[in-house]
Amino acid sequence: MEWLAALKNAVNYMEAHLGENISAADVAGAVNISPFYFQRGFKIVTDYTVGEYLRNRRLYLAGLDVIKGGDKVIDISHRYGYDTPESFTRAFTRFHGVSPMQLKAQPFRIQVFLPLTIEIAIKGGARIEYTVEQAGPMKMIGLESTILVGSGFSETPRFWEEFQRRYLNPLPENEDAKGGNEREIRKAVLENQVGEFGICFGGGDGAHFCYAIVGIYRGGTVPEGMKVFEIPAHTWAKFQCAGPMPEAIQTMNTRIYREWLPGNPEYEIASNIDMERYSLGDVKGSGYESAIWIPVKKRN
């Protein structure tokens, strides 16, 4: 399904099932997109995670029900998926700024949250340059972390900072690596150039993804705490980025979802993975080069 149509259909699906216990995976399945790409794309395009959108819509409708009157708080709380009136009241108060009883007395204080209208406008700016290339299966080695989809732009740079601090920065003079096998990890990082690539894998629940900092595996011992990843052969759309990190690659990632996917008549996403490639040099320099690789296939 075309990306823009899929987003619109996803909103329609959520609106039709607000009274049910649906997940991001349910919504993604309804529009035939992997939960990984759907959640990432939905957050980038709308600035909401699926969970935030569903919660905000339900609490707005709950506010309307409170103002209308006739129903007990316990009935409204169950209608919108809350186990107890207490948990509902806490969420309601955070969203509207007032409790249900206060809103009933002051209905003008309701926090409005209407259904999203998905419209993507492409306005001038630089054209997105990319190449499409085949690549055979790859075997990579590195370290991984599980990251919440809605926090990817903040948690992923922190993971990189921690990786650099522990395994790339020089150790203080006369000080050994601390804790277990860190010396073996440092050795494997150096031998396999771990840090040349970053890989995103979709998580099973759709709300999380696995992010791995990796390099091409050249054989040898795999230290405890590291992992070898098998990357299948794919056709990749490769997008070049220039500029300081992480801003340059995050900007390109946003443009891919907001401009390239909606406006591309030829290709669609083919797999539950994408990769970033990094060059040597000053990552904060204005001319620093990086790239995003997206697996694609021809549209039917």
Order of alpha helices (4+ residues) and beta strands (2+ residues): alpha-alpha-alpha-alpha-alpha-alpha-alpha-beta-beta-alpha-alpha-beta-beta-beta-beta-alpha-beta-beta-beta
